Each structure stands twice: as C-alpha cells, then as structure tokens.
Amino acid sequence: MLGVVPRASGNMQRFEMGENNGKYRLALEIYSSIKIGERTGNLVSVYTDTAHLQLHFCSGYVVSDVLGEVTFVGEMDGRLSGLIIEKQGGCSLYANVDRSLLSGDFTRLGPEVMLSGIALSLTDTILESEPVRARPRQKATAGKRSR
C-alpha cells in the first residue's frame, strides 16, 4: 500500500518514501520481536529530515487504501499511541490518547483533541476488547550521579 518495496535486514523491514525533491521524505523501519529492555516486542521507527519517532511495543496496524496511510498502534492501561505513515511521506504521532476518545461523540471534543480521536478511531477494530494492562513495576532505586 505504501508504494515502495521494503528492504529487509534480519527482522527489520525498511521502507523509504517520498520524492527526492518532494515536500516530505521519510524512512520507516519495522522491527519484529526484538528485545526492548527486559521485554520483547515490536518497534516502529520513523526517520525524517527533522525528526526521529519511535513506537515501542506496537501491537497492530490498520491499512487504509482510501486515506493512503498505515496507522501503527500500541496500547497500555487504556492509553493509545498511534504513528500514522502516509504514502506520500508524511507522518503524524498521537501519544498517550485516552482510549475512550475513539468511541465517543467527536463533536463534544475541542478541536485540539478531536483530531487524535478521529485519527486513531480506525484502530478500534483491531484493539482488544479490554485495555492492555501494564506489568507491575519493580521497585526503583535511586542512585547518586557523580560529576
């Protein structure tokens, strides 16, 4: 759907999109089942001329041919993070969005909040019926920093 053939390297797929002289240009890398700290999960990275974005523990994606984009999503404790990649090379990130915004009345939201709910509403079809819960955290210990 993105209109490019990915290059594979181990468990990583790399997509390079946009025109050389175009407005947008980005590289998308998808890593399947890699170590992220003490856990294993999927990682989606986006590189542009001005930004580097990452979505850790991506749990699914939705392809929209009509919109010309792919939405990658991760969920933890009822909060969603979504990384949207456009075929033309644009991208958007919505982080820590309350899951309830996806199924509510968008007209009751302020315009600055409405966009995230609308943009991530496509992912509602692939989300678990119950929100994913975080694993209990281990007690953190503080250490002194030396100069």
Phi and psi in radians as a Rosetta constraint file:
Dihedral C 1 N 2 CA 2 C 2 CIRCULARHARMONIC -1.307 0.35
Dihedral N 2 CA 2 C 2 N 3 CIRCULARHARMONIC -0.183 0.35
Dihedral C 2 N 3 CA 3 C 3 CIRCULARHARMONIC 1.407 0.35
Dihedral N 3 CA 3 C 3 N 4 CIRCULARHARMONIC 0.219 0.35
Dihedral C 3 N 4 CA 4 C 4 CIRCULARHARMONIC -2.351 0.35
Dihedral N 4 CA 4 C 4 N 5 CIRCULARHARMONIC 2.654 0.35
Dihedral C 4 N 5 CA 5 C 5 CIRCULARHARMONIC -1.578 0.35
Dihedral N 5 CA 5 C 5 N 6 CIRCULARHARMONIC 2.208 0.35
Dihedral C 5 N 6 CA 6 C 6 CIRCULARHARMONIC -1.292 0.35
Dihedral N 6 CA 6 C 6 N 7 CIRCULARHARMONIC 2.666 0.35
Dihedral C 6 N 7 CA 7 C 7 CIRCULARHARMONIC -1.766 0.35
Dihedral N 7 CA 7 C 7 N 8 CIRCULARHARMONIC 2.318 0.35
Dihedral C 7 N 8 CA 8 C 8 CIRCULARHARMONIC -1.793 0.35
Dihedral N 8 CA 8 C 8 N 9 CIRCULARHARMONIC 2.518 0.35
Dihedral C 8 N 9 CA 9 C 9 CIRCULARHARMONIC -2.585 0.35
Dihedral N 9 CA 9 C 9 N 10 CIRCULARHARMONIC 1.797 0.35
Dihedral C 9 N 10 CA 10 C 10 CIRCULARHARMONIC 1.106 0.35
Dihedral N 10 CA 10 C 10 N 11 CIRCULARHARMONIC -2.186 0.35
Dihedral C 10 N 11 CA 11 C 11 CIRCULARHARMONIC -1.728 0.35
Dihedral N 11 CA 11 C 11 N 12 CIRCULARHARMONIC 0.437 0.35
Dihedral C 11 N 12 CA 12 C 12 CIRCULARHARMONIC -2.014 0.35
Dihedral N 12 CA 12 C 12 N 13 CIRCULARHARMONIC 2.386 0.35
Dihedral C 12 N 13 CA 13 C 13 CIRCULARHARMONIC -2.010 0.35
Dihedral N 13 CA 13 C 13 N 14 CIRCULARHARMONIC 2.268 0.35
Dihedral C 13 N 14 CA 14 C 14 CIRCULARHARMONIC -2.055 0.35
Dihedral N 14 CA 14 C 14 N 15 CIRCULARHARMONIC 2.224 0.35
Dihedral C 14 N 15 CA 15 C 15 CIRCULARHARMONIC -2.021 0.35
Dihedral N 15 CA 15 C 15 N 16 CIRCULARHARMONIC 2.260 0.35
Dihedral C 15 N 16 CA 16 C 16 CIRCULARHARMONIC -1.980 0.35
Dihedral N 16 CA 16 C 16 N 17 CIRCULARHARMONIC 2.140 0.35
Dihedral C 16 N 17 CA 17 C 17 CIRCULARHARMONIC -2.210 0.35
Dihedral N 17 CA 17 C 17 N 18 CIRCULARHARMONIC 2.842 0.35
Dihedral C 17 N 18 CA 18 C 18 CIRCULARHARMONIC 1.644 0.35
Dihedral N 18 CA 18 C 18 N 19 CIRCULARHARMONIC 2.885 0.35
Dihedral C 18 N 19 CA 19 C 19 CIRCULARHARMONIC -1.627 0.35
Dihedral N 19 CA 19 C 19 N 20 CIRCULARHARMONIC 2.635 0.35
Dihedral C 19 N 20 CA 20 C 20 CIRCULARHARMONIC -1.014 0.35
Dihedral N 20 CA 20 C 20 N 21 CIRCULARHARMONIC -0.670 0.35
Dihedral C 20 N 21 CA 21 C 21 CIRCULARHARMONIC -1.843 0.35
Dihedral N 21 CA 21 C 21 N 22 CIRCULARHARMONIC 0.223 0.35
Dihedral C 21 N 22 CA 22 C 22 CIRCULARHARMONIC -1.417 0.35
Dihedral N 22 CA 22 C 22 N 23 CIRCULARHARMONIC 3.075 0.35
Dihedral C 22 N 23 CA 23 C 23 CIRCULARHARMONIC -1.233 0.35
Dihedral N 23 CA 23 C 23 N 24 CIRCULARHARMONIC -0.675 0.35
Dihedral C 23 N 24 CA 24 C 24 CIRCULARHARMONIC -2.080 0.35
Dihedral N 24 CA 24 C 24 N 25 CIRCULARHARMONIC 2.512 0.35
Dihedral C 24 N 25 CA 25 C 25 CIRCULARHARMONIC -2.639 0.35
Dihedral N 25 CA 25 C 25 N 26 CIRCULARHARMONIC 2.299 0.35
Dihedral C 25 N 26 CA 26 C 26 CIRCULARHARMONIC -2.642 0.35
Dihedral N 26 CA 26 C 26 N 27 CIRCULARHARMONIC 2.818 0.35
Dihedral C 26 N 27 CA 27 C 27 CIRCULARHARMONIC -2.087 0.35
Dihedral N 27 CA 27 C 27 N 28 CIRCULARHARMONIC 2.309 0.35
Dihedral C 27 N 28 CA 28 C 28 CIRCULARHARMONIC -1.994 0.35
Dihedral N 28 CA 28 C 28 N 29 CIRCULARHARMONIC 2.214 0.35
Dihedral C 28 N 29 CA 29 C 29 CIRCULARHARMONIC -2.113 0.35
Dihedral N 29 CA 29 C 29 N 30 CIRCULARHARMONIC 2.288 0.35
Dihedral C 29 N 30 CA 30 C 30 CIRCULARHARMONIC -2.070 0.35
Dihedral N 30 CA 30 C 30 N 31 CIRCULARHARMONIC 2.099 0.35
Dihedral C 30 N 31 CA 31 C 31 CIRCULARHARMONIC -1.906 0.35
Dihedral N 31 CA 31 C 31 N 32 CIRCULARHARMONIC 2.160 0.35
Dihedral C 31 N 32 CA 32 C 32 CIRCULARHARMONIC -1.721 0.35
Dihedral N 32 CA 32 C 32 N 33 CIRCULARHARMONIC 2.305 0.35
Dihedral C 32 N 33 CA 33 C 33 CIRCULARHARMONIC 0.833 0.35
Dihedral N 33 CA 33 C 33 N 34 CIRCULARHARMONIC 1.085 0.35
Dihedral C 33 N 34 CA 34 C 34 CIRCULARHARMONIC -1.954 0.35
Dihedral N 34 CA 34 C 34 N 35 CIRCULARHARMONIC 2.833 0.35
Dihedral C 34 N 35 CA 35 C 35 CIRCULARHARMONIC -1.243 0.35
Dihedral N 35 CA 35 C 35 N 36 CIRCULARHARMONIC 2.194 0.35
Dihedral C 35 N 36 CA 36 C 36 CIRCULARHARMONIC -2.212 0.35
Dihedral N 36 CA 36 C 36 N 37 CIRCULARHARMONIC 1.700 0.35
Dihedral C 36 N 37 CA 37 C 37 CIRCULARHARMONIC 1.178 0.35
Dihedral N 37 CA 37 C 37 N 38 CIRCULARHARMONIC -2.222 0.35
Dihedral C 37 N 38 CA 38 C 38 CIRCULARHARMONIC -1.591 0.35
Dihedral N 38 CA 38 C 38 N 39 CIRCULARHARMONIC -0.034 0.35
Dihedral C 38 N 39 CA 39 C 39 CIRCULARHARMONIC -2.047 0.35
Dihedral N 39 CA 39 C 39 N 40 CIRCULARHARMONIC 2.943 0.35
Dihedral C 39 N 40 CA 40 C 40 CIRCULARHARMONIC -1.994 0.35
Dihedral N 40 CA 40 C 40 N 41 CIRCULARHARMONIC 2.403 0.35
Dihedral C 40 N 41 CA 41 C 41 CIRCULARHARMONIC -2.898 0.35
Dihedral N 41 CA 41 C 41 N 42 CIRCULARHARMONIC -3.042 0.35
Dihedral C 41 N 42 CA 42 C 42 CIRCULARHARMONIC -1.752 0.35
Dihedral N 42 CA 42 C 42 N 43 CIRCULARHARMONIC 2.459 0.35
Dihedral C 42 N 43 CA 43 C 43 CIRCULARHARMONIC -2.199 0.35
Dihedral N 43 CA 43 C 43 N 44 CIRCULARHARMONIC 2.317 0.35
Dihedral C 43 N 44 CA 44 C 44 CIRCULARHARMONIC -2.061 0.35
Dihedral N 44 CA 44 C 44 N 45 CIRCULARHARMONIC 2.163 0.35
Dihedral C 44 N 45 CA 45 C 45 CIRCULARHARMONIC -2.088 0.35
Dihedral N 45 CA 45 C 45 N 46 CIRCULARHARMONIC 2.467 0.35
Dihedral C 45 N 46 CA 46 C 46 CIRCULARHARMONIC -2.188 0.35
Dihedral N 46 CA 46 C 46 N 47 CIRCULARHARMONIC 2.303 0.35
Dihedral C 46 N 47 CA 47 C 47 CIRCULARHARMONIC -2.071 0.35
Dihedral N 47 CA 47 C 47 N 48 CIRCULARHARMONIC 2.223 0.35
Dihedral C 47 N 48 CA 48 C 48 CIRCULARHARMONIC -2.189 0.35
Dihedral N 48 CA 48 C 48 N 49 CIRCULARHARMONIC -3.133 0.35
Dihedral C 48 N 49 CA 49 C 49 CIRCULARHARMONIC -1.122 0.35
Dihedral N 49 CA 49 C 49 N 50 CIRCULARHARMONIC -0.443 0.35
Dihedral C 49 N 50 CA 50 C 50 CIRCULARHARMONIC -2.161 0.35
Dihedral N 50 CA 50 C 50 N 51 CIRCULARHARMONIC 0.004 0.35
Dihedral C 50 N 51 CA 51 C 51 CIRCULARHARMONIC -2.651 0.35
Dihedral N 51 CA 51 C 51 N 52 CIRCULARHARMONIC 2.760 0.35
Dihedral C 51 N 52 CA 52 C 52 CIRCULARHARMONIC -2.324 0.35
Dihedral N 52 CA 52 C 52 N 53 CIRCULARHARMONIC 2.073 0.35
Dihedral C 52 N 53 CA 53 C 53 CIRCULARHARMONIC -2.081 0.35
Dihedral N 53 CA 53 C 53 N 54 CIRCULARHARMONIC 2.526 0.35
Dihedral C 53 N 54 CA 54 C 54 CIRCULARHARMONIC -2.373 0.35
Dihedral N 54 CA 54 C 54 N 55 CIRCULARHARMONIC 2.488 0.35
Dihedral C 54 N 55 CA 55 C 55 CIRCULARHARMONIC -2.085 0.35
Dihedral N 55 CA 55 C 55 N 56 CIRCULARHARMONIC 1.906 0.35
Dihedral C 55 N 56 CA 56 C 56 CIRCULARHARMONIC -1.488 0.35
Dihedral N 56 CA 56 C 56 N 57 CIRCULARHARMONIC 2.566 0.35
Dihedral C 56 N 57 CA 57 C 57 CIRCULARHARMONIC 0.970 0.35
Dihedral N 57 CA 57 C 57 N 58 CIRCULARHARMONIC 0.841 0.35
Dihedral C 57 N 58 CA 58 C 58 CIRCULARHARMONIC -1.092 0.35
Dihedral N 58 CA 58 C 58 N 59 CIRCULARHARMONIC 2.233 0.35
Dihedral C 58 N 59 CA 59 C 59 CIRCULARHARMONIC -1.853 0.35
Dihedral N 59 CA 59 C 59 N 60 CIRCULARHARMONIC -0.145 0.35
Dihedral C 59 N 60 CA 60 C 60 CIRCULARHARMONIC 3.121 0.35
Dihedral N 60 CA 60 C 60 N 61 CIRCULARHARMONIC 3.102 0.35
Dihedral C 60 N 61 CA 61 C 61 CIRCULARHARMONIC -2.649 0.35
Dihedral N 61 CA 61 C 61 N 62 CIRCULARHARMONIC 2.749 0.35
Dihedral C 61 N 62 CA 62 C 62 CIRCULARHARMONIC -2.240 0.35
Dihedral N 62 CA 62 C 62 N 63 CIRCULARHARMONIC 2.268 0.35
Dihedral C 62 N 63 CA 63 C 63 CIRCULARHARMONIC -1.743 0.35
Dihedral N 63 CA 63 C 63 N 64 CIRCULARHARMONIC 2.253 0.35
Dihedral C 63 N 64 CA 64 C 64 CIRCULARHARMONIC -2.108 0.35
Dihedral N 64 CA 64 C 64 N 65 CIRCULARHARMONIC 1.799 0.35
Dihedral C 64 N 65 CA 65 C 65 CIRCULARHARMONIC -1.137 0.35
Dihedral N 65 CA 65 C 65 N 66 CIRCULARHARMONIC -0.644 0.35
Dihedral C 65 N 66 CA 66 C 66 CIRCULARHARMONIC -1.083 0.35
Dihedral N 66 CA 66 C 66 N 67 CIRCULARHARMONIC -0.790 0.35
Dihedral C 66 N 67 CA 67 C 67 CIRCULARHARMONIC -1.481 0.35
Dihedral N 67 CA 67 C 67 N 68 CIRCULARHARMONIC -0.265 0.35
Dihedral C 67 N 68 CA 68 C 68 CIRCULARHARMONIC 1.201 0.35
Dihedral N 68 CA 68 C 68 N 69 CIRCULARHARMONIC 0.733 0.35
Dihedral C 68 N 69 CA 69 C 69 CIRCULARHARMONIC -2.626 0.35
Dihedral N 69 CA 69 C 69 N 70 CIRCULARHARMONIC 2.805 0.35
Dihedral C 69 N 70 CA 70 C 70 CIRCULARHARMONIC -2.111 0.35
Dihedral N 70 CA 70 C 70 N 71 CIRCULARHARMONIC 2.303 0.35
Dihedral C 70 N 71 CA 71 C 71 CIRCULARHARMONIC -1.924 0.35
Dihedral N 71 CA 71 C 71 N 72 CIRCULARHARMONIC 2.075 0.35
Dihedral C 71 N 72 CA 72 C 72 CIRCULARHARMONIC -1.705 0.35
Dihedral N 72 CA 72 C 72 N 73 CIRCULARHARMONIC 2.424 0.35
Dihedral C 72 N 73 CA 73 C 73 CIRCULARHARMONIC -2.375 0.35
Dihedral N 73 CA 73 C 73 N 74 CIRCULARHARMONIC 2.571 0.35
Dihedral C 73 N 74 CA 74 C 74 CIRCULARHARMONIC -2.362 0.35
Dihedral N 74 CA 74 C 74 N 75 CIRCULARHARMONIC 2.588 0.35
Dihedral C 74 N 75 CA 75 C 75 CIRCULARHARMONIC -2.350 0.35
Dihedral N 75 CA 75 C 75 N 76 CIRCULARHARMONIC 2.486 0.35
Dihedral C 75 N 76 CA 76 C 76 CIRCULARHARMONIC -2.669 0.35
Dihedral N 76 CA 76 C 76 N 77 CIRCULARHARMONIC 2.171 0.35
Dihedral C 76 N 77 CA 77 C 77 CIRCULARHARMONIC 0.947 0.35
Dihedral N 77 CA 77 C 77 N 78 CIRCULARHARMONIC 0.742 0.35
Dihedral C 77 N 78 CA 78 C 78 CIRCULARHARMONIC 1.348 0.35
Dihedral N 78 CA 78 C 78 N 79 CIRCULARHARMONIC 0.162 0.35
Dihedral C 78 N 79 CA 79 C 79 CIRCULARHARMONIC -2.016 0.35
Dihedral N 79 CA 79 C 79 N 80 CIRCULARHARMONIC 2.393 0.35
Dihedral C 79 N 80 CA 80 C 80 CIRCULARHARMONIC -1.934 0.35
Dihedral N 80 CA 80 C 80 N 81 CIRCULARHARMONIC 2.582 0.35
Dihedral C 80 N 81 CA 81 C 81 CIRCULARHARMONIC -2.211 0.35
Dihedral N 81 CA 81 C 81 N 82 CIRCULARHARMONIC 2.310 0.35
Dihedral C 81 N 82 CA 82 C 82 CIRCULARHARMONIC -2.279 0.35
Dihedral N 82 CA 82 C 82 N 83 CIRCULARHARMONIC 2.415 0.35
Dihedral C 82 N 83 CA 83 C 83 CIRCULARHARMONIC -2.101 0.35
Dihedral N 83 CA 83 C 83 N 84 CIRCULARHARMONIC 2.014 0.35
Dihedral C 83 N 84 CA 84 C 84 CIRCULARHARMONIC -1.854 0.35
Dihedral N 84 CA 84 C 84 N 85 CIRCULARHARMONIC 2.174 0.35
Dihedral C 84 N 85 CA 85 C 85 CIRCULARHARMONIC -1.954 0.35
Dihedral N 85 CA 85 C 85 N 86 CIRCULARHARMONIC 2.174 0.35
Dihedral C 85 N 86 CA 86 C 86 CIRCULARHARMONIC -1.649 0.35
Dihedral N 86 CA 86 C 86 N 87 CIRCULARHARMONIC 2.547 0.35
Dihedral C 86 N 87 CA 87 C 87 CIRCULARHARMONIC -0.983 0.35
Dihedral N 87 CA 87 C 87 N 88 CIRCULARHARMONIC -0.598 0.35
Dihedral C 87 N 88 CA 88 C 88 CIRCULARHARMONIC -1.364 0.35
Dihedral N 88 CA 88 C 88 N 89 CIRCULARHARMONIC -0.110 0.35
Dihedral C 88 N 89 CA 89 C 89 CIRCULARHARMONIC 1.895 0.35
Dihedral N 89 CA 89 C 89 N 90 CIRCULARHARMONIC 0.055 0.35
Dihedral C 89 N 90 CA 90 C 90 CIRCULARHARMONIC -1.478 0.35
Dihedral N 90 CA 90 C 90 N 91 CIRCULARHARMONIC 2.859 0.35
Dihedral C 90 N 91 CA 91 C 91 CIRCULARHARMONIC -2.650 0.35
Dihedral N 91 CA 91 C 91 N 92 CIRCULARHARMONIC 2.697 0.35
Dihedral C 91 N 92 CA 92 C 92 CIRCULARHARMONIC -2.408 0.35
Dihedral N 92 CA 92 C 92 N 93 CIRCULARHARMONIC 2.580 0.35
Dihedral C 92 N 93 CA 93 C 93 CIRCULARHARMONIC -2.213 0.35
Dihedral N 93 CA 93 C 93 N 94 CIRCULARHARMONIC 2.278 0.35
Dihedral C 93 N 94 CA 94 C 94 CIRCULARHARMONIC -2.161 0.35
Dihedral N 94 CA 94 C 94 N 95 CIRCULARHARMONIC 2.094 0.35
Dihedral C 94 N 95 CA 95 C 95 CIRCULARHARMONIC -2.108 0.35
Dihedral N 95 CA 95 C 95 N 96 CIRCULARHARMONIC 2.484 0.35
Dihedral C 95 N 96 CA 96 C 96 CIRCULARHARMONIC 1.075 0.35
Dihedral N 96 CA 96 C 96 N 97 CIRCULARHARMONIC 0.663 0.35
Dihedral C 96 N 97 CA 97 C 97 CIRCULARHARMONIC -1.464 0.35
Dihedral N 97 CA 97 C 97 N 98 CIRCULARHARMONIC 2.285 0.35
Dihedral C 97 N 98 CA 98 C 98 CIRCULARHARMONIC -1.098 0.35
Dihedral N 98 CA 98 C 98 N 99 CIRCULARHARMONIC 2.204 0.35
Dihedral C 98 N 99 CA 99 C 99 CIRCULARHARMONIC -1.003 0.35
Dihedral N 99 CA 99 C 99 N 100 CIRCULARHARMONIC -0.532 0.35
Dihedral C 99 N 100 CA 100 C 100 CIRCULARHARMONIC -1.112 0.35
Dihedral N 100 CA 100 C 100 N 101 CIRCULARHARMONIC -0.359 0.35
Dihedral C 100 N 101 CA 101 C 101 CIRCULARHARMONIC -1.164 0.35
Dihedral N 101 CA 101 C 101 N 102 CIRCULARHARMONIC -0.374 0.35
Dihedral C 101 N 102 CA 102 C 102 CIRCULARHARMONIC -1.263 0.35
Dihedral N 102 CA 102 C 102 N 103 CIRCULARHARMONIC -0.520 0.35
Dihedral C 102 N 103 CA 103 C 103 CIRCULARHARMONIC -1.964 0.35
Dihedral N 103 CA 103 C 103 N 104 CIRCULARHARMONIC 0.081 0.35
Dihedral C 103 N 104 CA 104 C 104 CIRCULARHARMONIC -1.497 0.35
Dihedral N 104 CA 104 C 104 N 105 CIRCULARHARMONIC -3.068 0.35
Dihedral C 104 N 105 CA 105 C 105 CIRCULARHARMONIC -1.478 0.35
Dihedral N 105 CA 105 C 105 N 106 CIRCULARHARMONIC 1.867 0.35
Dihedral C 105 N 106 CA 106 C 106 CIRCULARHARMONIC -1.074 0.35
Dihedral N 106 CA 106 C 106 N 107 CIRCULARHARMONIC -0.484 0.35
Dihedral C 106 N 107 CA 107 C 107 CIRCULARHARMONIC -1.220 0.35
Dihedral N 107 CA 107 C 107 N 108 CIRCULARHARMONIC -0.259 0.35
Dihedral C 107 N 108 CA 108 C 108 CIRCULARHARMONIC -1.552 0.35
Dihedral N 108 CA 108 C 108 N 109 CIRCULARHARMONIC -0.092 0.35
Dihedral C 108 N 109 CA 109 C 109 CIRCULARHARMONIC -1.660 0.35
Dihedral N 109 CA 109 C 109 N 110 CIRCULARHARMONIC 2.646 0.35
Dihedral C 109 N 110 CA 110 C 110 CIRCULARHARMONIC -1.166 0.35
Dihedral N 110 CA 110 C 110 N 111 CIRCULARHARMONIC 2.673 0.35
Dihedral C 110 N 111 CA 111 C 111 CIRCULARHARMONIC -1.056 0.35
Dihedral N 111 CA 111 C 111 N 112 CIRCULARHARMONIC -0.529 0.35
Dihedral C 111 N 112 CA 112 C 112 CIRCULARHARMONIC -1.253 0.35
Dihedral N 112 CA 112 C 112 N 113 CIRCULARHARMONIC -0.339 0.35
Dihedral C 112 N 113 CA 113 C 113 CIRCULARHARMONIC -1.789 0.35
Dihedral N 113 CA 113 C 113 N 114 CIRCULARHARMONIC -0.536 0.35
Dihedral C 113 N 114 CA 114 C 114 CIRCULARHARMONIC -0.994 0.35
Dihedral N 114 CA 114 C 114 N 115 CIRCULARHARMONIC -0.717 0.35
Dihedral C 114 N 115 CA 115 C 115 CIRCULARHARMONIC -1.045 0.35
Dihedral N 115 CA 115 C 115 N 116 CIRCULARHARMONIC -0.702 0.35
Dihedral C 115 N 116 CA 116 C 116 CIRCULARHARMONIC -1.149 0.35
Dihedral N 116 CA 116 C 116 N 117 CIRCULARHARMONIC -0.716 0.35
Dihedral C 116 N 117 CA 117 C 117 CIRCULARHARMONIC -1.106 0.35
Dihedral N 117 CA 117 C 117 N 118 CIRCULARHARMONIC -0.776 0.35
Dihedral C 117 N 118 CA 118 C 118 CIRCULARHARMONIC -1.145 0.35
Dihedral N 118 CA 118 C 118 N 119 CIRCULARHARMONIC -0.818 0.35
Dihedral C 118 N 119 CA 119 C 119 CIRCULARHARMONIC -1.068 0.35
Dihedral N 119 CA 119 C 119 N 120 CIRCULARHARMONIC -0.679 0.35
Dihedral C 119 N 120 CA 120 C 120 CIRCULARHARMONIC -1.605 0.35
Dihedral N 120 CA 120 C 120 N 121 CIRCULARHARMONIC -0.074 0.35
Dihedral C 120 N 121 CA 121 C 121 CIRCULARHARMONIC -1.089 0.35
Dihedral N 121 CA 121 C 121 N 122 CIRCULARHARMONIC -0.448 0.35
Dihedral C 121 N 122 CA 122 C 122 CIRCULARHARMONIC -1.067 0.35
Dihedral N 122 CA 122 C 122 N 123 CIRCULARHARMONIC -0.483 0.35
Dihedral C 122 N 123 CA 123 C 123 CIRCULARHARMONIC -1.375 0.35
Dihedral N 123 CA 123 C 123 N 124 CIRCULARHARMONIC -0.200 0.35
Dihedral C 123 N 124 CA 124 C 124 CIRCULARHARMONIC -0.978 0.35
Dihedral N 124 CA 124 C 124 N 125 CIRCULARHARMONIC -0.522 0.35
Dihedral C 124 N 125 CA 125 C 125 CIRCULARHARMONIC -1.272 0.35
Dihedral N 125 CA 125 C 125 N 126 CIRCULARHARMONIC -0.345 0.35
Dihedral C 125 N 126 CA 126 C 126 CIRCULARHARMONIC -1.895 0.35
Dihedral N 126 CA 126 C 126 N 127 CIRCULARHARMONIC -0.082 0.35
Dihedral C 126 N 127 CA 127 C 127 CIRCULARHARMONIC -1.356 0.35
Dihedral N 127 CA 127 C 127 N 128 CIRCULARHARMONIC 2.620 0.35
Dihedral C 127 N 128 CA 128 C 128 CIRCULARHARMONIC -1.094 0.35
Dihedral N 128 CA 128 C 128 N 129 CIRCULARHARMONIC 2.681 0.35
Dihedral C 128 N 129 CA 129 C 129 CIRCULARHARMONIC -1.132 0.35
Dihedral N 129 CA 129 C 129 N 130 CIRCULARHARMONIC -0.558 0.35
Dihedral C 129 N 130 CA 130 C 130 CIRCULARHARMONIC -1.889 0.35
Dihedral N 130 CA 130 C 130 N 131 CIRCULARHARMONIC 2.429 0.35
Dihedral C 130 N 131 CA 131 C 131 CIRCULARHARMONIC -1.018 0.35
Dihedral N 131 CA 131 C 131 N 132 CIRCULARHARMONIC 2.526 0.35
Dihedral C 131 N 132 CA 132 C 132 CIRCULARHARMONIC -1.246 0.35
Dihedral N 132 CA 132 C 132 N 133 CIRCULARHARMONIC 2.351 0.35
Dihedral C 132 N 133 CA 133 C 133 CIRCULARHARMONIC -1.799 0.35
Dihedral N 133 CA 133 C 133 N 134 CIRCULARHARMONIC 2.548 0.35
Dihedral C 133 N 134 CA 134 C 134 CIRCULARHARMONIC -1.253 0.35
Dihedral N 134 CA 134 C 134 N 135 CIRCULARHARMONIC 2.643 0.35
Dihedral C 134 N 135 CA 135 C 135 CIRCULARHARMONIC -1.262 0.35
Dihedral N 135 CA 135 C 135 N 136 CIRCULARHARMONIC 2.592 0.35
Dihedral C 135 N 136 CA 136 C 136 CIRCULARHARMONIC -1.014 0.35
Dihedral N 136 CA 136 C 136 N 137 CIRCULARHARMONIC 2.403 0.35
Dihedral C 136 N 137 CA 137 C 137 CIRCULARHARMONIC -1.404 0.35
Dihedral N 137 CA 137 C 137 N 138 CIRCULARHARMONIC 2.549 0.35
Dihedral C 137 N 138 CA 138 C 138 CIRCULARHARMONIC -1.428 0.35
Dihedral N 138 CA 138 C 138 N 139 CIRCULARHARMONIC 2.646 0.35
Dihedral C 138 N 139 CA 139 C 139 CIRCULARHARMONIC -1.083 0.35
Dihedral N 139 CA 139 C 139 N 140 CIRCULARHARMONIC 2.216 0.35
Dihedral C 139 N 140 CA 140 C 140 CIRCULARHARMONIC -1.510 0.35
Dihedral N 140 CA 140 C 140 N 141 CIRCULARHARMONIC 2.551 0.35
Dihedral C 140 N 141 CA 141 C 141 CIRCULARHARMONIC -2.010 0.35
Dihedral N 141 CA 141 C 141 N 142 CIRCULARHARMONIC 2.394 0.35
Dihedral C 141 N 142 CA 142 C 142 CIRCULARHARMONIC -1.584 0.35
Dihedral N 142 CA 142 C 142 N 143 CIRCULARHARMONIC 2.446 0.35
Dihedral C 142 N 143 CA 143 C 143 CIRCULARHARMONIC -2.117 0.35
Dihedral N 143 CA 143 C 143 N 144 CIRCULARHARMONIC 2.782 0.35
Dihedral C 143 N 144 CA 144 C 144 CIRCULARHARMONIC -1.462 0.35
Dihedral N 144 CA 144 C 144 N 145 CIRCULARHARMONIC 2.480 0.35
Dihedral C 144 N 145 CA 145 C 145 CIRCULARHARMONIC -1.675 0.35
Dihedral N 145 CA 145 C 145 N 146 CIRCULARHARMONIC 2.338 0.35
Dihedral C 145 N 146 CA 146 C 146 CIRCULARHARMONIC -1.801 0.35
Dihedral N 146 CA 146 C 146 N 147 CIRCULARHARMONIC 2.651 0.35
